[in-house]
Amino acid sequence: MTYLAKPKLRHPTLATNKVGYTRRDYEGKISTLCAGCGHDSISASIIEACWELDIEPHRVAKLSGIGCSSKTPDYFLGASHGFNTVHGRMPSVLTGANLANRDLLYLGVSGDGDSASIGLGQFAHAMRRGVRMAYIVENNGVYGLTKGQFSATADQGSKSKKGVVNTDSPVDLVAMALQLGASYVGRGFSGNKAQLVPLIKGAISHGGSAFIDVISPCVAFNNHPGSTKSYDYIREHNEAVSRIDFISGREEIAVDMEPGEVMDVRQHDGTLLRLRSLHPDYDPGDRFAAMAYMQRHHEMGEVVTGLLYVDPLATDLHTALNTCDRPLNALGPQQLCPGAQALERLNASLR
């Protein structure tokens, strides 16, 4: 269960990074997600990225909203600062924390329901304001905590576990991030750790608003109609004194792709996810070309992964607001209350 911490004992020969931490020091509590959930693979990638970047865990502030994805910060960086906000409000809470203390590294973890539905406005303003953060969306296209209804990112024409066809157009958070001005935009797949870890490292090290959309398969809602092993079928054909659900373990889906390669990845329910890894000659410095490239391959039924766009000269919200280098939460009364004369000069300049 989540409240059970991992054993503190560790082998004395575990490798350490430059700041003296092992990978175990970047872990959290035991995950309660379904076995084989892609979200756990993302957590492992975040752990690996922070360890390789030699980040001291207490320098990280991790914030999340509500959903399966927003539970995951409990499973990594157990020694870092953490705050679980209300549904869809993570970006604004993170913005406030960032303005108060710019010395921390900010990691926002969300889901397709948390960011693409109730939190869509919050997501948009965080991107356009250039809040310095690594914003990771763990995208599975369903509401995992409420029995797998379509989320706003579900593709048009896709079917639910009950065979219902989604008739709504999907919200593409990557396209929105590009259009709204995010200065680092990427898309990954939870089963491709070799690609995802560098993407996360780049996002954490970036000087502006960084966004990564990670396709993360949900293993709990593959029990489609017609299956004699589905929950509904067993309930209809079994007379029991109680109703108990059991979700069987699944193997993690992993791929190894070459640059420019297209690969069909079979999901647990038998469906195929077509991934395209960016070609070596792809230019991530052209925002408009990135949008066109992504849309062109979307029409071909492909999900483009990799670093789609980056601005190496990106600035953040502190630059736009011209705040001081010292964190605002460290300023004393002398700096915050400069006196009546200073206030009068300020008021006079605004008349």
N, C-alpha and C positions, 0 to 999 in steps of 0.2 A: 504494500500500500504506500501511498505518497508520504505518509508520516514516518515511514521506516527509512532511516538513513543507511547508506552503504557502509560496510565495515571500514573502520579507520586503518586497520592493519594493511600494510603494503610491503611489497618486496623491496629490500634495501638497494637492489641494483637497478631500479627503474630509472630510465633516462630523465634528465632534467633539462630545462631550457636555460637561457642566459640569465634569467632572474631567479633561478633555483627551484622552479616548480615542476612537478611531474604532471602528466596528463590527468592523473587522478585528482589533482588539486583543482581541476576545472570542471569536474563532474558535480552533479547535484544528487537529489534523492532518487529512489528507485521509481522508474516510470510505471504508471498504471494504464498506459495506452495499450491498445490491442497488439498482440504479438505480430510483428511484421509491418506495423504502421510506419509509413514513410516519415512521419514527424520525428520519430526516434532517430532516424538516419540524419535528419537535419540537425538535431541536437548534437549528435556525434560529430558532425561537420563543424559546428560552432565551437565545440570543445577543441577540436584539432586546430582550427584557425587561430583561436586565442592562444593556444600553447605555442604554435609556431611563430606567432607575432611577439612572443615574450611579454605578454600583457599581464600585469599584476591584477588578479581578480578583483581586488577592492577598488580598482580604477574604473570598473564597468558598472553602468546603471542599466538594468534590463527592465523594460516595461511591456505590459501586454494588456489585452482586453478580456473578452469572454469567448470561450470555445475550446475545442480539443487543442488547437494550436496554441492558445493563450495559456494552457496549463503547462506547456513544455519548459518555460523558464525555470520551473521548479526542478527540472531534471539536468540542468547544466549551470556552471558557475555558481555553486552553492555559497561561495564566500563573497559574492558581489552584492551590490545594492539592488533591490528588486521592488517593484510595485505593480500589483495587478489591479487595473482600473475597471470601470464599468464598461458595458458593451459599446464598442466603437469609439471610445473616448481616449484611447491610448495616445494618439498624436498630440492632442492639446496638453495632456498632462506631461508628456515628454518635453514639449516645447517650453512649458513653464520651468521644469527642472533644468533644462539646458540653459535657459536665460539666467537662472539663479547660480548655476555652477558649471561654467564652461570647461572646467578642468577634467571632468569625467568623460568617458567614452560611452555614447548612448546607443543602445541596441533595442529597437522596437520589434516585437514579435507579434504577429497578428495572423488572421485567417481570412479566407475569401468571404465568409459571412460577416466577420467582424469589420473588415475594411471595405468590402464592395457593396455592402447593403447599408446597415445602420451607420457605419462609420465612413461612408463615401465622402461626405463633405469634409470630415476631419482629415482624411487621407489627402484630399485635393489641396487643402490649405497648407499642410505640412510640406508637400512637394513644391508648391509655388513660392513659399516663403524661404525655401532653402535651409530648413533646420538641419544642422549637422547631426546626422544619425545614420545608422545602418538599419533600414526598414525591411524586414523579412516577412513576406506573406507565405504561409504554408497552405498551398492551394490544392484542395481535393474536390472542389465542385459540389460539395454536399454540406448540409448541416449535420455534422457527425454527432452532436450531443442531443439532437431531437429527431433521430430515426431516419436521417438521410434524405431529407427533402432537397430539391434543387437549390443551389446557391446562385447568386447573381453571376458567377463566372462559369456556370454550366453551359456547355456548347449547345446551340440550337440544334434540335434533332436528336440529342442524346436521350437515353431511356433511363428511368429510375429503376429501382429494384422491383417495383410493381408493374413495370412495363409502360409507365406513363411517358409520353414523349414531351420533351421540353420545347415549347413553342416560342420562348422569349429569346431575344438577342443577348449574347453574353456581354458582360462588362470586362473589357480588357484593361487590367490595371497597368500593364507594361506600356500600352499605347497612351494611357492617361498620364503616366509618370513622364513619358517623353514629351507630351504636348504641354504639360504644366510646368516644365522647366527643371525637373530633376537632373542633376549633373552626373549621376552614375546610375545606369539602369542595366539590369541583367535578368536572365531567366535561367533557372536550373532545374534539375530533376533529382529528387531525393535519392534515387538509386545510382547516381553518377557522382560519387564522392570526389573522384579525381578532378572533376570540373567544378563542383560546388565549393570545395574548400578554398581554392584561389579566388573565386567570386566573393566569398564572404570576407576573406582577408583584404581584398581590394576595397570592399564597402566600408569596413571598419577603419581603414587607413585613409579613406577619402576625406577631402576637406569641405564637403557640402552635403546636400541631401542625396543619399544613396538608397536605391530601391532594388530589391531582388524578389522576383516572383518564382517560387519553387513549386513545381508540380509534385504533389505528394499523395500517392494513391491511398484511399481509404479501404481497409481490408474488412471492415465490419458489415458492409452493405452489398455484398455480392450474392446474397441469397435471393436470386431472381425467381419470378413465377415459373412454375414448371419443374423446379428442382424438388426432388423428394427429400432433400436434406435441408430445405429452408425452414426457418422458424414457423412460418404460417402453415406449411404442410404438416409438420409434426403436431402442431396445436390442433389442427382440424381432424387429425387421425389418432389422437391419443387422449385418453381419459385419465387425467392426473389430479392428484389432490392439491397440487401447487403448480405455479407457472414459473419455470426457471430457464433463463437463457444461458447458453454456453457458446462462446465465440472461439472456434478452434484456431490454433496457431498457424501462421502462414510464414513461408520463407520470404526474406527480404528480396525485393526486386533490384538487381544491380546490372549495370551495363558498362561496357568499356568501348568508347567511340573514338574514332579518328576524326581529325578536323575535316569538315565538309561532308561527313558521312551521314546518311539517312538510315535510321534503324526503326523497325517495328518492334515495340516492346509489348509482349503479351501480359495483360493484367490478370489478377487472381480470378476475375469472373469470365475470362476467356476473350475479352475485348482487346483491341490493339491500340496502343498509343504510339503515334509516329513522331519520332524526334529527329531534328536536324541540328547537327553541331555546326557552328559557324565555320566558314571556310577561312584558311589562313590569310587570304588577301582581303578579307572583309575589313572595312574602315570604321572603327567604332567612334570616330571623331565627328561624324556627320549625322546630326540629329534627324534631319528630314529623310536621309537615305535609310536610316535605321527603321523609321516608321514605314516607309515604303517596302523595304525588304521583308519586314515581319508580316505585313499585310499580304504581300504577294505569296508568301509561303503558307500563310493561313488559308488562302483560297485553294491551295493544293492539299489541304488537310494535314499540314505539318506544323509542329510546335517548335519554333526556333529557340535554341538554348545557347547560352554563352554571354559574354559581355557585349551588349547591344550598343551602348553609348557611354562615353565618359568625357567629361570636360576637365582636363588636367589643371586648369587655372580657376577652378570653381571657388566661389566665396560662400559664406554662410550668413545666417540671420544676424549674428553679432556684427559682421562687417556692415551689413545694411543699416543696422541701428546705431552703428558707431559706439558700441559699448566699450568700456575700459577693459584692459587685459586682465585685471584682477577680478576674480569671480564676484558677482554682486552679493552673494551671501557672506562674503568675507569683508565687506565694507562696513566701517564703523560709523557712529553718529557724526563724526567730523566730516566725512565724505558725503554722507546722505543728507545732512542738514548744514549746508554751507553758510547759513545765516540770512538775515532779513535783506541785507543789501544785495546779495547775490540773487535772491528771489525777486527783488524789485527790478534788477537789471534784466532778468529773464522775462518778466511780465511786460516790461517796456519794449523788449524786442519783438513781442508778439502783437503789439497794438497796431 
